[in-house]
Amino acid sequence: MKTKSLYNVNGIVALAGRSDVAGKLKAAVQTMSHRAWNGYQYFDGRTWSRDGLSPGSTFGYAICQSSHEPPNDGQLPIHGEIYQDLEVKAQKEILKSQNDLPAIGEGVYVLVEGDSNSLSFLRDPLGTRPLFAGKSPNLIGVASERKALRVLGFPNVSVISPGRVQRIGFDNEQEKIMPRTLPKETSSPKAPSAPEEVIRLLQRSIKLRLEGIGKLGIAFSGGLDSSLLSCIASQYSEVLLISVFTRGSHDQIKARSAARILDFELVEMEVSKEELIKVGEKMICITEHDRTGDISIASILHLASCMARRERCERFFVGQLADELFGGYHRYISTLQRLGARATLSEMEADVQNAHSANFERDEAAISPCHELTLPYASLPLVTYCFSLPMEYKIDLESARRKILLRDAAQLAGVPEEIAMAPKKALQYSSGASKVFRKHLNPHPPRGLSL
């Protein structure tokens, strides 16, 4: 059950200074106006206000409000969710004492607390919510976006690593790292149980993320990952599939065909070249990425999440992390051929550990004007299980078959074979977005995301 003692936000900025921070805080949070669906709230350590901090304040934080209801003075804001009950007092004690994060339990979250001398903060172990920090001789800041700190003139803005409880003060800095629960290859489980276990863990993850949700939107291209999410999620919520594509692209045909086979409602958006370029320019500003692949992915996800909001979907699912967990990228075959199974498993683990900066931060920002990013595959119990599996559950070198276990699990969950066994095609290519942006943005090589 999700905790009721915290206040959910869609972005946060916290500042501690040796002089007045009131004006700085307002300037910083307003760079994230796309997140403030219901305006802003400011907290000075005692009370909340819509108007800002009192002049002379040396500590405070501002939130982008996602709820119509304002926070009360006893609540601690959280960007994300924790899937268990835990008192606010206990949350604050964890931040102050730097106790182990397992006391919090599973969730997707960023928490911040502090005073005029220091800021304490933590980020969930997989880094599903962004967090950045900056420090100068007279000011300390943390924020959900880099630009909120850059506008204040911090010489360096750094990414806070996932699973980190950190305290930054003017006189000292301390941090404690929570070990990632990503075990190396262990004894091989019995083959018949592996697909069932994947389904069980995905069901658990999806059920937690859909508690109290009536209607769910899923970014959909007709591929394996989002089709499996759709089949499981339909047990707990009304499902609406959302496909965004350019004319003549792979997704224009594939998504419609897959939705018909799965018997789910599909909403389609055909976007013109001119419209896509306009959205891409907006995404460069919001996500602070300008690579062709990043902007292609961000633009399609942004448009899909906007459509989900117009269709009154309360939550929006993206099939991120399935490729890293189950061996979906073609480059894993190359590594397996050259260096063997152990090196390939290590590469997959590194990709999961780096997904927060390679993918999550971009995708979270892209959909932040409409929804909070929800990633059912980014569940720590599922990650833990997947990294206990040997290579033969993921890739068969002889046949070049990838994502073996996930394809078997999908068929067990009711995904038809023609969808479950179809070859992977990355979102930026299948939607046609990459083809458009290659002609209008810089030519850096893209990173893939499958749906």
ABEGO torsion letter per residue (X at the ends): XBBAABBBBAEBBBBBBABBAAAAAAAAAAAAAAABAAEBBBBAGABBBAAEBBBGBABEBBBBBABABBBBAABBBBBEBBABBBBAAAAAAAAAAGBBAAAAEBEBBBBBBEBAABBBBBBBAAGABBBBBBBBAABBBBBABAAAAAAAGBABBBBBBBGBBBBBBAABBBBBBBBBBBBBBBBBBBAAAAAAAAAAAAAAAAAAAABGBABBBBBBAGBAAAAAAAAAAAAABBBBBBBBBBBGBAAAAAAAAAAAAAGBBBBBBBBBAAAAAAAAAAAAAAAGBABAAAAAAAAAAAAAAAAAAAAGBABBBBABGAAAAAGABAAAAAAAAAAEAAAAAAAAAAAAAAAAAAAAAAAAAAAAAABBBBBAABBAAAAAAAAABBAAAABBAAAGBBGAAAAAAAAAAGBBAAAAABBBBBAAAAAGAAAAAAAABBABBBBBBBX
